[in-house]
Amino acid sequence: MLYAIIGQDVDNSLPARKAARPAHIERLRELQKQGRLVLAGPCPVADAPDLSAGATGSLLVLEFDSLAEATEWANADPYVKAGVYASVTIKPFIKALPE
């Protein structure tokens, strides 16, 4: 089943985000190798193609066997451990389009 993982950043998260990013990306690449990553990326503060003004959060759509497994994975994320996220929401997700 797919799960949407939505991380809401704390204010001024960019320094912690930059420091934790290599480990965060490494975990995502592992899921990508397994064919379980649908999409992943940050939500920039400004309407810009980069994070120069910072980020408000992240959106990940990943495949797990259960909500419990998705929650366990999300709680172990380096961004959580580094205090980047103020909160994380995990919801089951059904991909409707594109087919």
C-alpha positions as CSV (number, residue, x, y, z in Angstrom):
1,M,0.0,0.0,0.0
2,L,1.2,3.5,-0.6
3,Y,1.5,6.1,2.1
4,A,1.8,9.9,2.0
5,I,4.3,11.1,4.6
6,I,4.0,14.8,5.1
7,G,6.6,16.5,7.3
8,Q,5.9,20.1,8.5
9,D,9.2,21.9,9.2
10,V,10.0,24.0,12.2
11,D,10.8,27.6,11.7
12,N,14.3,28.2,10.3
13,S,14.9,24.5,9.5
14,L,17.3,25.0,6.7
15,P,20.6,24.5,8.7
16,A,19.4,21.3,10.3
17,R,17.8,20.2,7.0
18,K,21.2,20.6,5.2
19,A,23.1,18.7,7.9
20,A,20.7,15.8,7.9
21,R,20.0,15.6,4.1
22,P,22.7,13.1,3.1
23,A,21.4,10.5,5.6
24,H,17.8,11.3,4.6
25,I,18.5,10.9,0.9
26,E,20.4,7.7,1.5
27,R,17.3,6.1,3.1
28,L,15.1,7.2,0.3
29,R,17.6,5.9,-2.3
30,E,17.4,2.5,-0.6
31,L,13.6,2.5,-1.0
32,Q,14.0,3.6,-4.6
33,K,16.3,0.6,-5.3
34,Q,13.5,-1.6,-3.9
35,G,10.9,0.1,-6.2
36,R,9.0,1.5,-3.2
37,L,9.6,5.2,-3.8
38,V,6.9,7.0,-5.8
39,L,8.0,10.5,-5.2
40,A,9.8,12.6,-2.6
41,G,10.7,16.3,-2.3
42,P,10.7,19.4,-0.2
43,C,8.1,22.2,-0.2
44,P,10.1,25.5,-0.5
45,V,9.1,28.6,1.5
46,A,9.0,30.7,-1.6
47,D,7.7,30.1,-5.1
48,A,11.2,29.1,-6.2
49,P,12.9,26.1,-7.8
50,D,15.3,25.7,-4.8
51,L,15.5,26.0,-1.0
52,S,17.4,29.2,-0.9
53,A,14.6,30.8,1.2
54,G,14.1,27.6,3.3
55,A,11.5,24.9,3.4
56,T,8.0,24.5,5.0
57,G,8.1,20.7,4.8
58,S,8.4,17.6,2.7
59,L,6.1,15.3,0.8
60,L,7.0,11.6,0.4
61,V,4.9,8.9,-1.3
62,L,6.3,5.5,-0.4
63,E,5.2,1.9,-0.4
64,F,5.0,-0.1,2.8
65,D,3.1,-3.3,3.9
66,S,1.2,-1.4,6.7
67,L,0.6,1.9,8.4
68,A,2.7,0.6,11.3
69,E,5.7,0.0,9.0
70,A,5.3,3.4,7.4
71,T,5.1,5.1,10.8
72,E,8.2,3.2,12.1
73,W,10.1,4.2,9.0
74,A,9.0,7.9,9.2
75,N,9.9,8.1,12.9
76,A,13.4,6.9,12.2
77,D,14.0,9.5,9.5
78,P,17.1,11.7,10.0
79,Y,15.0,14.8,9.6
80,V,12.9,13.7,12.6
81,K,16.0,13.0,14.6
82,A,17.6,16.3,13.7
83,G,14.5,18.3,14.7
84,V,13.7,19.5,11.1
85,Y,10.1,18.5,11.4
86,A,7.7,20.0,13.9
87,S,5.2,17.3,13.0
88,V,4.8,14.3,10.6
89,T,1.5,13.1,9.2
90,I,1.2,9.6,7.6
91,K,-1.8,8.7,5.6
92,P,-2.7,5.8,3.3
93,F,-2.6,7.0,-0.3
94,I,-4.2,5.7,-3.5
95,K,-2.6,6.8,-6.7
96,A,-5.4,7.5,-9.2
97,L,-3.4,9.2,-12.0
98,P,-1.4,8.9,-14.0
99,E,-2.4,5.3,-14.6
